[in-house]
């Protein structure tokens, strides 16, 4: 078993252990990417707040809100993809088919 296989097995156990608190297992690169995106979104939200305080034209504010929603959707898609490729697959392989219902509930929430 390679070092990468060992790490993956350890990460799988951390994410998918049935009787302990589950945690994600993102690489540092993925975490940094997600945090960077969220920091930009946070800045955009502060910008929209400032626009409202300055009585900026509504259409301009709405366009910024649409950009924020799109950015949040992108973060959600990245997280969902990683979740499906790791935890969901691993839990199905471990015989935990209830993960499908959990995933469907999550996807429905994301699509609202």
QUIBEL-V579122 format. One record per backbone hydrogen bond with DSSP energy under -0.5 kcal/mol. NH is the residue of the N-H (numbers start at 1). CO is the residue of the C=O. If there is no record, write none. Layout:
NH_CO / NH_CO
//
This chain:
6_2 / 7_3 / 8_4 / 9_5 / 10_6 / 11_7 / 12_8 / 13_9 / 14_10 / 15_11 / 16_12 / 17_13 / 20_17 / 23_14 / 31_27 / 32_28 / 33_29 / 34_30 / 35_31 / 36_32 / 37_33 / 38_34 / 39_35 / 40_36 / 41_37 / 42_38 / 43_39 / 44_40 / 45_41 / 46_42 / 47_43 / 48_44 / 49_45 / 50_46 / 51_47 / 52_48 / 53_49 / 54_50 / 55_52 / 56_51 / 60_57 / 61_57 / 62_58 / 63_59 / 64_60 / 65_61 / 66_62 / 67_63 / 68_64 / 69_65 / 70_66 / 71_67 / 72_68 / 73_69 / 74_70 / 75_71 / 76_72 / 77_73 / 78_74 / 79_75 / 80_76 / 81_77 / 82_78 / 83_79 / 84_80 / 85_81 / 86_82 / 88_83 / 89_84 / 90_86 / 91_87 / 92_88 / 93_89 / 94_90 / 95_92 / 96_91 / 97_95 / 99_96 / 100_97 / 101_97 / 102_98 / 103_99 / 104_100 / 105_101 / 106_102 / 107_103 / 108_104 / 109_105 / 110_106 / 111_107 / 112_109
//
